[in-house]
Amino acid sequence: MSYQLPKFRHPELPVNDLGYTKADYEGAISTLCAGCGHDSISGAIVRACHELSIEPHKIAKLSGIGCSSKAPTYFLGNSHGFNSVHGRMPSVVTGAALANRDLLYMGVSGDGDTASIGMGQFAHVARRNLNMVYIVMNNGCYGLTKGQDSATADRGSASKKGDPNIYSAIDLCGTALQMGATFVARSFSGDKEQLVPLIKAAISHRGFALIDVVSPCVTFNNNAKSTKSYEFVREHSEATGTIDFVPMHKEITTEYQPGHSHEVTLHNGSSIRLYKVDESLNPFDRRSAINALEEHRCSGNILTGLIYMNMDSRDLHEVLETSQRPLNALDESDLCPGNKMLLNINASLR
Amino acid sequence: MKPTDIKNPEYFHKVVDCQYACPAHTPVPEYIRLIAAERYTDAYMVNWQSNVFPGILGRTCDRPCEPACRRVRVEEEPVAICRLKRVAADNKEDIRERLPVIPATKNGKRVALIGAGPASLTVARGLAPLGYTIDLYDNQFAGGGMMRSQIPSFRLPAEVLDEEVNYILDMGINATFNVQVESLKEILDKEYDAVFVGTGAPRGKGLNLPGLEDAMPNVYLGIDWLSSVAFEHTKSIGKRVLVLGGGNTAMDCCRTSRRMGGEDVRVVVRSPFEDMKASPWEKEDAAAEGIPIYNNHVPKEFVVEDGKLKGMRFEKVEAHYDEDGKRTLVPTGEDLVFMEADDVLMAIGQENAFPWIERDLGIEFDKWEMPVVDKATFQSTNERVFFGGDSAFGPENIITAVAHGHQAAVSIDLFCRGEDVHKRPPPHVSLSSQKMGVHEWSYDNAVANDHRYAVPHAPLAKTLKNRKVEVELGFDVETGYKEAERCLNCDVQTVFDELRCIECDACVDICPTDCITFTTNGTEEELRHRLEAPANNLAQDLYISADLPTMRVMVKDENVCLHCGLCAERCPTTAWDMQKFLYNVHKAGE
């Protein structure tokens, strides 16, 4: 068993605008089971952050409890981290984000941490439109406690133990849409071509960005009767379309067929280009997104890709009209401007 | 691209860069692991089977394996393969019981070996255990050839040489020393079933410059002078010595001069320092002994006054390279440089000479007066006569001579049994899983980050006084272990089974050097640019699987794979396995 990654890297690894290689965004060696989808999602996060040239110290990764919530140890080893209480990651992010709006908040959670114990927190952080990326590593089971069905397991799906799940599943994308999330996507750990651009778009979106990533549990839930196995997801996933993420100031070189693509400029000047496959979905219309999710659920397929994005999103800081300078950067003279200022304020209220 | 045929032994052989680069294809990682396990005798025998002279080569090998070492491509310095070989030789127990048994009854075939250098001795080592009667002829007083006459004792002590030469001579070889074979015809007339010529490249090249005639008493050919020192005919040299030439012989000449009375010893070479033929470590060792190397100096004339050598004049040049990298040395136009000298050693090359081979024996010679020798069988155009070592294709090195000797022994055995010498027996290969349990391997798969360890040297004050004091002390056992752990175990192969793969990407995510990609197939040229990391080293193969269920293929760039086994550890379905690939060149009689 290897406890450490070898130090050596490919000598020709590409460097990003900051001069960093992908290796500078890696974390410790994973202790998750061999073949766990979560490791692939970690790999996708590493790639997205590297390619976006985000300074590692400008990222905070936060998680709750579970296999998924262990995962932040395995990526972004040079970033801030907070492994919080079960289901309470959104509260901690809310506090951190209010205190320091300058960081990128990357919340990582699982189906148990989000859809069971953390359901209330999840609903509220979505409706408050906190500026964060919320990644759910969704394997439909409680891997850490030997694979019991979780709240996102589909009815009828059976894990390794073989008993079909008797309850209906919570669709986290649907829930997030209902709660007012402004960016909703679903992907698959085994499809980095789709997942990496989605993470980049989520990072660039201002507001709450959910990516529900189906991530097979190879130990307990990767069998023939499971709807969250590698094989099932590959056979039943239907992409809304493919997206390209084009960072700010980068020349657009991809050619596209008019009529089939949407180009959307994000608040930071980057843009995403969506190549539509599914004509029935308009990802900029919430009703269309909800309908598409429901139709795919009924047909037994998994809708992946960008499902919904609100271009007019106003995040919590905008709604609350907080100071542009992070609250934690305000010193005593800012917060206690003195007696003269107090008198002025009092006078203005008379 | 077509799926890689891993059943072809040459595919995985090429992945073991050191072994592939070794002319004798010594299974390097195999013996390095044995050294780490303190099994020095076993490590020695693995070497002995392949290269016959582990103790000698562990001090003197040209080490083609080291520049090939994968470590060079991920770090900087290769594993000190050569010096680890010496650790095995230094720490082994008595190996005589492990040597092949020589049959008391001979097979009735008689073979003559001319020259007792590494090539001939290797032929003897191959044929004697098969019952051949072997007559060995050499003009020196003992076996070893150029290893004895040209390699100074401070690099190769006589005891080490004697020990390994004697392992072979003790195989019942009828050795006749101090005899110069003057006629191949005479040998052939003795009705040997086969004759092997391993007489090396014994003639030093000289420079015929103005003033040479008068300077002659103080001008020597490098290799002749070295053997004269080795055989104790020469006991001193002047205080000021110029050594002409930039190869390893020049390095041996200058370092020997320092020990024979030379105080101001200089090496003067025509080419730029970087282009010198000498191995980098030999240049370093010369520098450590205070010997300056003057590069870009072309010798022009000997300066003689009152009938005595005073020195030499040199023309300063600059190297210019054309588009094809071809070099021309262009004079800088400066005045000639004068250097004082009491003696001059010319070490500018050596060549073959076959005055003793009659030209009517059916042995064809080419326009360079070199025998026409088959590159695979080492047979000449006279089917009874075989050549090997430097005498076959010109000057090379010991390990190449050994490789020739093995092949020539195979040929001679086939020939004497009336079989076709062109039907070369295949190598012995095996491929076996190293899995010991979940995430447990039979080899140390953790990659050591240590930099290369330096071999300690004896103090200069001691070594410069006596030419027989060995300079290198060799690694002690602890350092040998640490150096051995630097080996990446490139012979433990990553073997992929597409039928088991579920395409979870775990191997792609964990691979520290981004070797693995799952993608759609394409042409090699195009695939090399769209992998996880660019595969720009065209000398290194891509390992391609058959189509996977998603109609993609697994592509692995072998270039910088650390053989750390993480792909196999992270694989949930054991589609990846770490399997040890042993490759042994077929030897005579196996």
Interface residues (C-beta under 8 A of the other chain):
Chain A: M1 S2 Q4 L5 P6 K7 F8 R9 H10 P11 E12 L13 P14 K22 I29 S30 C33 A34 G35 C36 G37 D39 S40 S42 G43 S189 G190 K192 P216 V218 T219 N222 Y230 E231 R234
Chain B: R73 V74 E75 V438 H439 E440 N445 A446 V447 N449 I502 E503 C504 D505 A506 V508 D509 I510 P512 T513 D514 C515 A533 P534 N536 P549 T550 V560 L562 C564 G565 L566 E569 R570 C571 P572 T573
